[in-house]
């Protein structure tokens, strides 16, 4: 707001009540009027000042705080940012429900088992939340059939339902176990796009006005998909194609998808869009890939007070496991500093954030040091959380 105030000052506009009052007094004097009783204690002068000065003060404040910010993408608020998006052809991403497939399994393959439409599948408690799915079609586990994959949809919109394999494990059908298997998501759940993410996509769309297709244009095109953020796309230039020879103008784009987004399906669609629909550049040779993953085996030892009950210990240990998984992008149950490419993942910071979420912990130890990454994102291959 200081910038807007300075802009008005540079144009000679009074912005404080004192400055406006001084200008009012000077205007009265210049008009030839003379007010002998202009004391601050004069009822007449206080009335005139209030009538003349206060409305101008309100108008200036409204101009600085509410009007001028809407003229700049960096400061525009919720009320006007959609207009900015419309100007550049950038539609705000809407909230959507996850769609995928759940695997129903049984040990006893005798007889038919009905899986009704609307059967609910749930997670265990994740940071005081239970996430649920429901089947979108009826299915039957027929005799001699031990498992079946059934289409499901999240009970509500949002990206929190995009959980990795093995989180959805509860079902009320007797004799049936459920799980969300590998590559189980068909359509990612997504939240209504955050204003800052939307602002970033609009800014990136400025490049699309150029006749030349640059990184910014490709970033704008790729980030249209749910589960893809503008700042989660990286480019490599002067790359090879099927050999050791560098291809001038060729480039690769690497995308870090949110949680368990169906990366293979998205990559296929994105590449088809770029190569088949006329979006060319970088020597007409751009290929999009999922960001490589660096798999980590992690063992964690948590030290708890001896006075805690066994049930309390189990709750804390489970919560710590979920929080660490959130840091490694396996769920969004906790707000944690997440792993990133081209960075150092600090276990000291991770320990601090775990302490903040679980103040009962006396100490926490990790079996390895910081992870330094290049063009890759650390993911958990295995996680073992135990009490010390």
ABEGO torsion letter per residue (X at the ends): XAAAAAAAAAAGBBABAAAAAAAAAAAAAAAGBBBABABAABAAAAAAAAAAAAAAAAAAAAAAAAAAAAABAAABBAAAAAAAAAAAGBBBBBBBBBBBBBBBBBABABEBBBBBBGBBBBBBBBGGBBBBBBBABBBBBBBGBABBBBBBBBABBEAAABBBBGABABBABBGBBBBBBBGABABBBBBBBBAAAAAAAAAAAAAAABABBBAAAAAAAAAABBGBBAAABBBBBGBBBGEABBBBGBBBBBBBBBEABBAAAAAAAAAAAAAAAGBBEGGGBBBBBBBBBBBBBBBBBBBBBAABBAAAAAAAAAAAAAAAAAAAGABAABBBBBBBBGBBBBAAAAAAAAAAABAABABBBBABBBBBBBBBBBBBABBBBBBX
